[in-house]
């Protein structure tokens, strides 16, 4: 009887560990601006809105802002502050690059650089974050899915999780 209890406990622990691994492997990390990074795009003020339009963001995803410390920063701001490039009361501000921001809530999120006139010159980003679990579309609106973003985790991550869980099961049993 004690062996059955212990095996059931092991099974529950393994199931929880697998669920955590699946959740983490489903999240994507997006490098803001791709190879350009988080810089002052004085020649194209729409570069970050164009970049954002190519991606679909979900809760759990991570934005990676690559920038040089003391030359740029990342302020999380309200829509009104974003629209006016008003940096007087940011929600939060990160000053050491690179900065990783995990998207924990759905809805609109706004970011900009508070240094000099960088925001006014286009170093700002507005994104919409959706739930990580979405309802399936109705059959009449089904279209082929878009290709995954280049920064999406590879299938190897999921395969690694399966291999790791198989080893854990073998060791615990």
N, C-alpha and C positions, 0 to 999 in steps of 0.2 A: 504494500500500500504506500509506503514512504517513497518507493521508487517511482510509482505512478504520479504522486504529487510533485516530486522533483522534476520529472519529465514534463509535466504540464507547465510548471513554472518556467522551465527552460524554453518551452515552446512559446509562451507568452512573451518572454523577454526577447526572443529572436524575432517574433512578429512585430513587436514595437520597434526594434532596431531596424528591421527591414522597412517599416513605414517611414522612419526618419530618413533613411538613406534615399528612398524614392522621392521624398519631398525635396531634399537638397539637390538631387540630380535633376529635378524638374525645373529648378530655378535657373535663370540665365544671367550671365554677367555681361553688361554692355559697356564697352569703352566709349565714353561720350566723345563724339567727333572722330571716332575710329583712329586712324594713324595720325591725324592732325592733333588730336588731344583737345584739352580745354585751354584755348588761347584766345587772344583778342583778334577776331576776324575782321579787321577794319575794312578789308576789300569786299566782303560779302556779309552783310548784316543778317542774312537769312540762312546761313550755313547750318546752324543748330536746329532750326525748325525743319529744314530739309532732311537733316540726319534723323530727327525724331519721327518724321513721317514714314520712314522706311522700317520702323520697328513697332512691335506690339509689346507693351510692358504689362506685366502681371505682378500681383503681390508676391513677395519673395525674391523677385529679381533684384540685381545689384547694379547700380550705376557707378562706373569707375571714372573719376575725373582725374586725368593725368595732367599735371601742371607743375611749374617750378614754384616752390615755396618763396614767398615774399614778392613774387611777380604777379600772382593771381590768387584767388580764393574761391570758395563756393558758399554762397548764402542761399539758404532755403527761405523763401519769402511768400507772402500772400499774392493773390492775383493783382490787387491794386498796386502794391509795391513793385511787382514785376512790370506792369504796364507803364509805370512812371519812373522806373529805375530808381526807386526810392530806397536807400539802404539804411535809413535811420532806425528801423526796428525789425531786423530780420528774425525769423523764427529760430534759426540757428545759423552758425557760420563756421566753416572749416578753413583753416589757414595753412595747413601743412599738406603738400601734395606728395603722392597722390591721395585722393579722398574717395572712399567707398561709401555709398549711401544705399542701404537696403530699403526697398520700397515695401513698407509694411501696411499701407492703407490704400484703398481704391480711391479713384477720383483724380482731379487735376493736381499736379505738383509743379512748382515754379522755382527756378534756380537762376542766379546770376553772379557775376564777379563784381565786387564792390570797389575795386581799385580803379581810380581815375575815372575815365569815361568809357571803360570797357563795356559796361552794360549798354550804354547808348549806342556803341559801335557794333553791338550784336553778340556780345559774350553773355548770352542768356538762353535758357532752355525751359520750355513748357512741355509737359508730357501728360498723358492720361493713363492712369494705371487701372487695369481691370482685375477682377477676381482671378485667382489662379485656377479655380474650377468654374467652368462655364457650362451652361446648359447646352445640349446639342441643338444645332439649328434645325428648323423645320425642313422636311424633305424638299419643298419647292425652292428653298434658298441655298441648297447645298451646292458648293462649287469646289473645285480642287483647292486644297490648302496651299498657301504660299510657301515657298521654300523657307526653311528655318533661317534665322539671322546668323551671320557668320560668327557671332560670338556665342551662339547657343552651345550648351555642353554637348560633346560628342556622344555617340551611342556607346562608346567605350566606357563612359562613366557608369552607365546602367549595367553593362556587362561586368565591370569591376565589382559593382555592388552585389550582383548575383554570385560571382565567384567568391567574394568575401563571406557572404552569408552561407554558401555551401561549405566552406572551410570551417566556419563557426559551428555549424550544425554537426559536422563530422567530429570536431573536437569535443563538443559538449555531449554527444551521444555515446 
